[in-house]
């Protein structure tokens, strides 16, 4: 079976990659795993002409090739304005790629993925939609339309999976929609994870947060909490890993709070380096307003870090009461109180560390792949000629 994946995920040309292209985040690892399910996989993604950024990984996998669309501005009104010119130029490419495929996969939300859904439905192709953000969010007209559409098309050959976890199914209107977790950790990577030592009294305490520096991540609350904690624990520092639109304002806030010596902004770095930074810290902090299934928190738990996070989406399922502390409200005061509670219970930190690793161990990329594969095979039949599934190769480092 030939699968085409239609996504808004930006890609860059790099001849050191087997496909000739690279990208950022967990997308390369997940596409490599997904490609192992099919005879052939084609990724249809925008190509960016700017220099290759830091922290990229190759787009590679079993019989995986990349076809490109024209680039779009990252977000905002410029993207909406340009879409009316972009669509006539790129819709024929999408149409031809879908026509040449046996099935279609579209990660959403995203305008490119939504267009892919509509083209797949128009051509009556088997469709797999993976909703990768907060399921049920209806804060925009586009989000409401996407939710309405998915709840009506899911079922039969149209497989819809929502990224997250909860006791109840994602949709009360359509039981065919199921949960799927998100991860980038392979079985092969577990033995190679950097060693971690829980915090002990008298040591400097190192906090860490990882993710896109956008308003919904609420990183400012962590900075305010750090300033509060330092009044009682002067040897507390924070590693901030990631990039985004809030980077400049967060650096300005650090200067305003006088935290220049205590906060390190690492920017976007290779995944191996992310794990090295995290493993050298003691507590992972994520006071987000919204989340789907946060891979960064899962990877921190795999490294043995207790988690302080907002009780949203899958985080209560991941953290519970044994792997960290859940925040009822994502405020700086709540973050500071949770961290002080952890410091007061030093003896329980080692137990939390072991519990976090034990929980994370269940969420490997192989299990993600196999869960999806079983669901698709239920609806589509055999996905690949009998040859056995190839192991998922680790991608600790990028190609730049």
Kinemage of the C-alpha trace (Angstrom):
@kinemage 1
@onewidth
@group {chain A} dominant
@subgroup {mainchain}
@vectorlist {calphas} color= white
{ca unk a 1} P 0.000 0.000 0.000
{ca unk a 2} L 1.206 3.493 -0.878
{ca unk a 3} L 0.536 6.226 1.676
{ca unk a 4} L 0.732 9.957 1.071
{ca unk a 5} L 1.171 12.219 4.107
{ca unk a 6} L -0.017 15.805 3.603
{ca unk a 7} L 1.217 18.182 6.280
{ca unk a 8} L 1.966 21.841 6.975
{ca unk a 9} L 5.306 20.800 8.543
{ca unk a 10} L 8.097 22.890 7.023
{ca unk a 11} L 11.048 21.115 5.410
{ca unk a 12} L 14.508 22.185 4.244
{ca unk a 13} L 16.668 20.797 1.463
{ca unk a 14} L 19.736 18.963 2.806
{ca unk a 15} L 21.651 16.456 0.670
{ca unk a 16} L 22.942 14.642 3.750
{ca unk a 17} L 19.431 13.323 4.402
{ca unk a 18} L 18.443 10.058 2.619
{ca unk a 19} L 15.348 11.791 1.210
{ca unk a 20} L 17.173 15.050 0.584
{ca unk a 21} L 15.090 16.872 3.186
{ca unk a 22} L 15.132 17.602 6.918
{ca unk a 23} L 12.744 19.126 9.430
{ca unk a 24} L 12.374 19.891 13.130
{ca unk a 25} L 10.564 18.430 16.137
{ca unk a 26} L 9.275 14.874 16.523
{ca unk a 27} L 7.838 14.718 12.994
{ca unk a 28} L 10.894 12.943 11.463
{ca unk a 29} L 10.845 10.159 14.064
{ca unk a 30} L 7.106 9.619 13.713
{ca unk a 31} L 7.219 9.597 9.904
{ca unk a 32} L 10.048 7.053 9.973
{ca unk a 33} L 7.952 4.824 12.231
{ca unk a 34} L 4.814 5.273 10.126
{ca unk a 35} L 6.703 4.487 6.911
{ca unk a 36} L 7.590 1.098 8.368
{ca unk a 37} L 3.913 0.116 8.142
{ca unk a 38} L 3.581 0.686 4.385
{ca unk a 39} L 5.164 -0.464 1.129
{ca unk a 40} L 5.772 3.138 0.115
{ca unk a 41} L 5.311 6.530 1.785
{ca unk a 42} L 5.318 9.975 0.192
{ca unk a 43} L 5.539 13.115 2.329
{ca unk a 44} L 3.972 16.214 0.793
{ca unk a 45} L 5.223 19.184 2.818
{ca unk a 46} L 6.175 22.856 2.252
{ca unk a 47} L 9.789 23.543 1.351
{ca unk a 48} L 11.513 26.514 3.011
{ca unk a 49} L 14.283 28.259 1.108
{ca unk a 50} L 15.924 29.865 4.156
{ca unk a 51} L 19.092 28.385 5.729
{ca unk a 52} L 18.635 25.093 7.565
{ca unk a 53} L 17.966 25.823 11.275
{ca unk a 54} L 19.529 24.107 14.257
{ca unk a 55} L 17.967 20.981 15.724
{ca unk a 56} L 16.809 19.355 12.477
{ca unk a 57} L 16.641 15.641 11.731
{ca unk a 58} L 16.450 13.795 8.396
{ca unk a 59} L 13.164 12.804 6.843
{ca unk a 60} L 13.904 9.140 6.237
{ca unk a 61} L 12.281 5.734 6.406
{ca unk a 62} L 11.315 2.602 4.496
{ca unk a 63} L 10.726 3.610 0.850
{ca unk a 64} L 10.054 7.188 1.999
{ca unk a 65} L 10.270 10.070 -0.456
{ca unk a 66} L 9.503 13.776 -0.137
{ca unk a 67} L 7.552 15.973 -2.525
{ca unk a 68} L 7.288 19.671 -1.795
{ca unk a 69} L 4.727 22.437 -1.752
{ca unk a 70} L 5.371 26.163 -1.828
{ca unk a 71} L 6.246 27.729 1.513
{ca unk a 72} L 3.738 29.708 3.558
{ca unk a 73} L 4.283 32.314 6.267
{ca unk a 74} L 4.339 30.574 9.657
{ca unk a 75} L 1.057 32.015 10.963
{ca unk a 76} L -1.164 35.064 11.245
{ca unk a 77} L -2.921 37.307 8.772
{ca unk a 78} L -0.131 37.071 6.168
{ca unk a 79} L -0.636 33.315 5.918
{ca unk a 80} L -4.396 33.765 5.450
{ca unk a 81} L -3.850 36.475 2.847
{ca unk a 82} L -1.354 34.443 0.838
{ca unk a 83} L -3.466 31.257 0.998
{ca unk a 84} L -5.724 32.548 -1.784
{ca unk a 85} L -2.696 32.680 -4.105
{ca unk a 86} L -1.046 29.555 -2.676
{ca unk a 87} L -4.052 27.261 -3.099
{ca unk a 88} L -4.471 27.484 -6.913
{ca unk a 89} L -0.725 26.921 -7.353
{ca unk a 90} L -0.460 23.941 -4.989
{ca unk a 91} L -3.851 22.238 -5.084
{ca unk a 92} L -3.011 20.413 -8.340
{ca unk a 93} L 0.108 18.918 -6.660
{ca unk a 94} L -1.970 17.743 -3.720
{ca unk a 95} L -4.651 16.341 -6.032
{ca unk a 96} L -2.107 14.377 -8.091
{ca unk a 97} L -0.328 13.023 -5.001
{ca unk a 98} L -3.625 11.798 -3.525
{ca unk a 99} L -4.699 10.264 -6.832
{ca unk a 100} L -1.408 8.328 -7.033
{ca unk a 101} L -1.722 6.979 -3.470
{ca unk a 102} L -3.751 4.147 -1.985
{ca unk a 103} L -4.431 6.008 1.279
{ca unk a 104} L -3.966 9.465 2.805
{ca unk a 105} L -2.692 10.613 6.201
{ca unk a 106} L -3.146 14.191 7.388
{ca unk a 107} L -1.858 15.511 10.714
{ca unk a 108} L -4.052 18.413 11.857
{ca unk a 109} L -4.807 21.135 12.937
{ca unk a 110} L -3.306 22.944 9.998
{ca unk a 111} L -4.607 24.455 6.797
{ca unk a 112} L -2.539 22.170 4.551
{ca unk a 113} L -3.726 19.049 6.367
{ca unk a 114} L -7.349 20.200 6.226
{ca unk a 115} L -7.042 20.694 2.474
{ca unk a 116} L -5.622 17.164 2.303
{ca unk a 117} L -8.687 15.825 4.146
{ca unk a 118} L -11.049 17.477 1.682
{ca unk a 119} L -9.102 16.198 -1.340
{ca unk a 120} L -9.007 12.655 0.074
{ca unk a 121} L -12.758 12.741 0.707
{ca unk a 122} L -13.388 14.086 -2.797
{ca unk a 123} L -11.373 11.216 -4.297
{ca unk a 124} L -12.873 8.650 -1.893
{ca unk a 125} L -9.459 7.540 -0.660
{ca unk a 126} L -9.020 5.753 2.692
{ca unk a 127} L -8.180 8.510 5.165
{ca unk a 128} L -6.213 8.578 8.416
{ca unk a 129} L -6.450 11.842 10.354
{ca unk a 130} L -4.310 12.397 13.438
{ca unk a 131} L -5.482 15.385 15.479
{ca unk a 132} L -2.274 16.523 17.180
{ca unk a 133} L -3.500 19.432 19.314
{ca unk a 134} L -6.104 19.849 22.042
{ca unk a 135} L -9.106 17.821 20.927
{ca unk a 136} L -12.427 19.654 21.177
{ca unk a 137} L -10.915 23.142 21.079
{ca unk a 138} L -13.344 25.496 19.308
{ca unk a 139} L -11.820 28.916 19.855
{ca unk a 140} L -11.678 29.738 16.139
{ca unk a 141} L -13.997 29.250 13.179
{ca unk a 142} L -11.427 26.949 11.569
{ca unk a 143} L -11.192 24.790 14.718
{ca unk a 144} L -14.981 24.501 14.901
{ca unk a 145} L -15.187 23.487 11.247
{ca unk a 146} L -12.447 20.871 11.657
{ca unk a 147} L -14.121 19.353 14.720
{ca unk a 148} L -17.486 19.314 12.934
{ca unk a 149} L -15.940 17.669 9.879
{ca unk a 150} L -14.000 14.966 11.727
{ca unk a 151} L -16.940 13.940 13.888
{ca unk a 152} L -18.999 13.425 10.740
{ca unk a 153} L -16.520 11.568 8.550
{ca unk a 154} L -14.877 9.265 11.139
{ca unk a 155} L -15.752 5.609 10.726
{ca unk a 156} L -15.420 2.916 8.085
{ca unk a 157} L -12.339 3.630 5.968
{ca unk a 158} L -11.896 7.060 7.583
{ca unk a 159} L -9.777 6.590 10.707
{ca unk a 160} L -9.580 9.540 13.106
{ca unk a 161} L -7.322 9.498 16.179
{ca unk a 162} L -7.005 12.349 18.675
{ca unk a 163} L -3.667 12.940 20.396
{ca unk a 164} L -4.211 12.766 24.135
{ca unk a 165} L -5.481 10.458 26.852
{ca unk a 166} L -8.523 10.341 29.105
{ca unk a 167} L -10.926 7.920 30.716
{ca unk a 168} L -13.651 8.715 28.183
{ca unk a 169} L -13.442 8.625 24.351
{ca unk a 170} L -12.534 11.908 22.626
{ca unk a 171} L -15.948 12.443 21.049
{ca unk a 172} L -19.338 11.854 22.626
{ca unk a 173} L -20.883 12.142 19.157
{ca unk a 174} L -18.724 9.598 17.301
{ca unk a 175} L -17.245 6.596 19.158
{ca unk a 176} L -15.112 5.726 16.108
{ca unk a 177} L -12.684 8.490 17.129
{ca unk a 178} L -10.019 7.100 19.467
{ca unk a 179} L -7.123 8.419 21.515
{ca unk a 180} L -3.490 8.065 20.488
{ca unk a 181} L -0.476 9.135 22.521
{ca unk a 182} L 2.524 10.986 21.091
{ca unk a 183} L 6.192 10.124 21.485
{ca unk a 184} L 9.598 10.182 19.805
{ca unk a 185} L 11.389 7.664 22.058
{ca unk a 186} L 12.392 4.354 20.490
{ca unk a 187} L 13.174 1.110 22.272
{ca unk a 188} L 16.784 1.418 21.120
{ca unk a 189} L 17.144 4.830 22.769
{ca unk a 190} L 16.263 3.744 26.291
{ca unk a 191} L 19.642 2.148 27.134
{ca unk a 192} L 21.394 5.243 25.746
{ca unk a 193} L 19.445 7.837 27.746
{ca unk a 194} L 21.825 10.087 29.706
{ca unk a 195} L 22.137 9.124 33.395
{ca unk a 196} L 20.138 11.155 35.895
{ca unk a 197} L 20.583 11.779 39.623
{ca unk a 198} L 17.645 13.071 41.735
{ca unk a 199} L 18.143 16.288 43.691
{ca unk a 200} L 19.587 16.092 47.206
{ca unk a 201} L 19.397 18.708 49.950
{ca unk a 202} L 22.325 21.086 49.835
{ca unk a 203} L 22.731 20.772 46.059
{ca unk a 204} L 21.842 23.531 43.595
{ca unk a 205} L 18.380 22.816 42.151
{ca unk a 206} L 18.097 22.848 38.371
{ca unk a 207} L 14.704 23.326 36.742
{ca unk a 208} L 14.050 22.848 33.037
{ca unk a 209} L 11.294 23.563 30.526
{ca unk a 210} L 11.233 22.420 26.895
{ca unk a 211} L 8.945 23.491 24.077
{ca unk a 212} L 7.935 26.187 21.654
{ca unk a 213} L 8.188 29.595 23.306
{ca unk a 214} L 4.630 30.656 22.527
{ca unk a 215} L 1.981 32.298 24.755
{ca unk a 216} L 0.089 29.021 25.371
{ca unk a 217} L 3.191 27.490 26.988
{ca unk a 218} L 3.069 30.155 29.736
{ca unk a 219} L 6.845 30.150 30.247
{ca unk a 220} L 6.626 33.569 31.912
{ca unk a 221} L 4.918 31.927 34.905
{ca unk a 222} L 7.964 29.699 35.361
{ca unk a 223} L 10.266 32.736 35.352
{ca unk a 224} L 8.178 34.562 37.957
{ca unk a 225} L 8.111 31.369 40.038
{ca unk a 226} L 11.890 31.101 39.805
{ca unk a 227} L 12.267 34.618 41.199
{ca unk a 228} L 9.962 33.686 44.084
{ca unk a 229} L 11.732 30.406 44.854
{ca unk a 230} L 15.135 32.051 44.907
{ca unk a 231} L 14.144 34.065 47.960
{ca unk a 232} L 14.332 30.852 50.007
{ca unk a 233} L 16.587 28.748 47.738
{ca unk a 234} L 19.183 31.033 46.112
{ca unk a 235} L 20.834 28.143 44.259
{ca unk a 236} L 17.935 27.506 41.894
{ca unk a 237} L 18.409 27.859 38.135
{ca unk a 238} L 16.359 27.235 35.002
{ca unk a 239} L 17.196 25.824 31.564
{ca unk a 240} L 14.843 26.985 28.787
{ca unk a 241} L 15.053 24.821 25.662
{ca unk a 242} L 13.231 25.903 22.523
{ca unk a 243} L 12.521 28.865 20.305
{ca unk a 244} L 9.470 30.853 19.339
{ca unk a 245} L 7.748 34.203 19.116
{ca unk a 246} L 8.055 34.881 22.872
{ca unk a 247} L 11.842 34.494 23.074
{ca unk a 248} L 12.634 38.219 23.019
{ca unk a 249} L 9.968 39.126 25.575
{ca unk a 250} L 11.048 36.282 27.878
{ca unk a 251} L 14.655 37.463 27.755
{ca unk a 252} L 13.443 40.953 28.607
{ca unk a 253} L 11.479 39.526 31.558
{ca unk a 254} L 14.608 37.735 32.786
{ca unk a 255} L 16.459 41.055 32.821
{ca unk a 256} L 13.559 42.767 34.596
{ca unk a 257} L 13.529 40.075 37.307
{ca unk a 258} L 17.302 40.118 37.668
{ca unk a 259} L 17.620 36.442 36.728
{ca unk a 260} L 20.376 36.731 34.118
{ca unk a 261} L 22.731 34.525 36.132
{ca unk a 262} L 20.052 31.908 36.791
{ca unk a 263} L 18.369 31.361 33.399
{ca unk a 264} L 19.960 29.802 30.321
{ca unk a 265} L 18.194 30.033 26.963
{ca unk a 266} L 19.474 27.149 24.827
{ca unk a 267} L 17.354 27.829 21.748
{ca unk a 268} L 16.427 25.029 19.347
{ca unk a 269} L 19.004 22.238 19.645
{ca unk a 270} L 19.420 18.669 18.449
{ca unk a 271} L 17.265 16.137 20.215
{ca unk a 272} L 20.250 14.350 21.719
{ca unk a 273} L 21.358 17.629 23.251
{ca unk a 274} L 17.848 18.234 24.610
{ca unk a 275} L 17.969 14.927 26.452
{ca unk a 276} L 21.443 15.678 27.798
{ca unk a 277} L 20.261 19.035 29.174
{ca unk a 278} L 17.106 17.536 30.689
{ca unk a 279} L 18.929 14.603 32.281
{ca unk a 280} L 21.286 17.032 34.014
{ca unk a 281} L 18.367 18.869 35.653
{ca unk a 282} L 16.061 17.883 38.515
{ca unk a 283} L 12.471 19.032 37.847
{ca unk a 284} L 10.585 19.544 34.582
{ca unk a 285} L 8.164 22.503 34.609
{ca unk a 286} L 5.277 22.955 32.149
{ca unk a 287} L 2.536 25.391 33.283
{ca unk a 288} L 0.834 25.375 29.855
{ca unk a 289} L -2.629 26.748 29.246
{ca unk a 290} L -3.358 23.953 26.736
{ca unk a 291} L -1.584 20.772 25.631
{ca unk a 292} L -2.219 17.731 23.497
{ca unk a 293} L 0.064 14.887 24.527
{ca unk a 294} L 3.300 16.699 25.490
{ca unk a 295} L 6.292 14.747 24.164
{ca unk a 296} L 8.662 17.046 26.063
{ca unk a 297} L 7.131 16.043 29.406
{ca unk a 298} L 7.254 12.373 28.423
{ca unk a 299} L 10.936 12.594 27.476
{ca unk a 300} L 11.706 14.400 30.748
{ca unk a 301} L 9.981 11.572 32.625
{ca unk a 302} L 12.010 9.039 30.647
{ca unk a 303} L 15.115 10.843 31.912
{ca unk a 304} L 13.818 10.464 35.480
{ca unk a 305} L 12.542 13.983 36.190
{ca unk a 306} L 9.452 14.628 38.305
{ca unk a 307} L 7.035 16.924 36.485
{ca unk a 308} L 5.295 20.097 37.667
{ca unk a 309} L 2.570 20.785 35.091
{ca unk a 310} L -0.919 22.099 34.587
{ca unk a 311} L -3.672 19.492 34.888
{ca unk a 312} L -4.739 19.741 31.233
{ca unk a 313} L -5.302 17.168 28.508
{ca unk a 314} L -3.087 14.073 28.949
{ca unk a 315} L -0.923 15.495 31.756
{ca unk a 316} L -3.110 14.144 34.608
{ca unk a 317} L -2.908 10.744 32.897
{ca unk a 318} L 0.893 10.956 32.628
{ca unk a 319} L 1.823 12.636 35.901
{ca unk a 320} L -0.916 11.445 38.247
{ca unk a 321} L 0.005 11.657 41.924
{ca unk a 322} L 3.247 9.654 41.789
{ca unk a 323} L 5.292 11.246 39.013
{ca unk a 324} L 5.164 14.900 40.055
{ca unk a 325} L 2.676 17.592 41.015
{ca unk a 326} L -0.288 18.815 38.963
{ca unk a 327} L -1.248 22.488 39.073
{ca unk a 328} L -4.902 23.409 39.425
{ca unk a 329} L -4.119 26.839 37.983
{ca unk a 330} L -1.123 27.735 35.773
{ca unk a 331} L 0.067 30.660 37.895
{ca unk a 332} L 3.544 31.588 39.064
{ca unk a 333} L 2.417 31.198 42.670
{ca unk a 334} L 1.142 27.674 42.019
{ca unk a 335} L 4.414 26.709 40.297
{ca unk a 336} L 6.472 28.092 43.193
{ca unk a 337} L 4.359 26.266 45.797
{ca unk a 338} L 4.644 22.973 43.902
{ca unk a 339} L 8.419 23.218 43.639
{ca unk a 340} L 8.744 24.091 47.329
{ca unk a 341} L 6.592 21.050 48.098
{ca unk a 342} L 8.965 18.882 46.087
{ca unk a 343} L 11.966 20.303 47.917
{ca unk a 344} L 10.338 19.628 51.267
{ca unk a 345} L 9.773 15.996 50.305
{ca unk a 346} L 13.320 15.185 49.239
{ca unk a 347} L 12.950 11.536 50.206
{ca unk a 348} L 10.081 11.099 47.730
{ca unk a 349} L 11.968 12.576 44.768
{ca unk a 350} L 13.825 9.324 44.085
{ca unk a 351} L 10.493 7.462 44.111
{ca unk a 352} L 8.988 10.041 41.760
{ca unk a 353} L 12.000 9.702 39.480
{ca unk a 354} L 11.604 5.919 39.288
{ca unk a 355} L 7.845 6.248 38.810
{ca unk a 356} L 8.265 8.767 36.001
{ca unk a 357} L 10.649 6.455 34.155
{ca unk a 358} L 8.365 3.462 34.650
{ca unk a 359} L 5.390 5.364 33.237
{ca unk a 360} L 7.315 6.744 30.266
{ca unk a 361} L 8.587 3.260 29.413
{ca unk a 362} L 5.111 2.350 28.165
{ca unk a 363} L 5.129 5.089 25.512
{ca unk a 364} L 7.679 4.016 22.913
{ca unk a 365} L 7.610 4.900 19.236
{ca unk a 366} L 7.258 1.212 18.396
{ca unk a 367} L 4.101 0.985 20.503
{ca unk a 368} L 2.785 4.196 18.865
{ca unk a 369} L 3.427 2.696 15.426
{ca unk a 370} L 1.863 -0.650 16.265
{ca unk a 371} L -1.221 0.934 17.861
{ca unk a 372} L -1.801 2.967 14.714
{ca unk a 373} L -0.993 0.010 12.480
{ca unk a 374} L -3.530 -2.245 14.189
{ca unk a 375} L -6.218 0.425 13.927
{ca unk a 376} L -5.531 1.049 10.234
{ca unk a 377} L -5.422 -2.664 9.425
{ca unk a 378} L -8.852 -3.068 11.041
{ca unk a 379} L -10.247 -0.552 8.561
{ca unk a 380} L -8.046 -0.966 5.488
{ca unk a 381} L -6.777 -4.531 5.552
{ca unk a 382} L -3.060 -5.389 5.050
{ca unk a 383} L -0.878 -2.267 4.847
{ca unk a 384} L 2.295 -3.864 3.498
{ca unk a 385} L 3.417 -6.936 1.627
{ca unk a 386} L 4.579 -9.591 4.146
{ca unk a 387} L 8.178 -8.781 5.036
{ca unk a 388} L 8.113 -8.009 8.746
{ca unk a 389} L 8.314 -4.595 10.337
{ca unk a 390} L 11.687 -2.926 10.441
{ca unk a 391} L 12.966 -1.587 13.757
{ca unk a 392} L 12.696 2.130 14.311
{ca unk a 393} L 16.201 3.611 14.193
{ca unk a 394} L 17.074 6.205 16.850
{ca unk a 395} L 17.532 9.816 15.723
{ca unk a 396} L 19.374 11.319 18.670
{ca unk a 397} L 21.281 13.796 16.524
{ca unk a 398} L 20.411 15.919 13.550
{ca unk a 399} L 22.283 16.288 10.300
{ca unk a 400} L 23.568 19.834 10.770
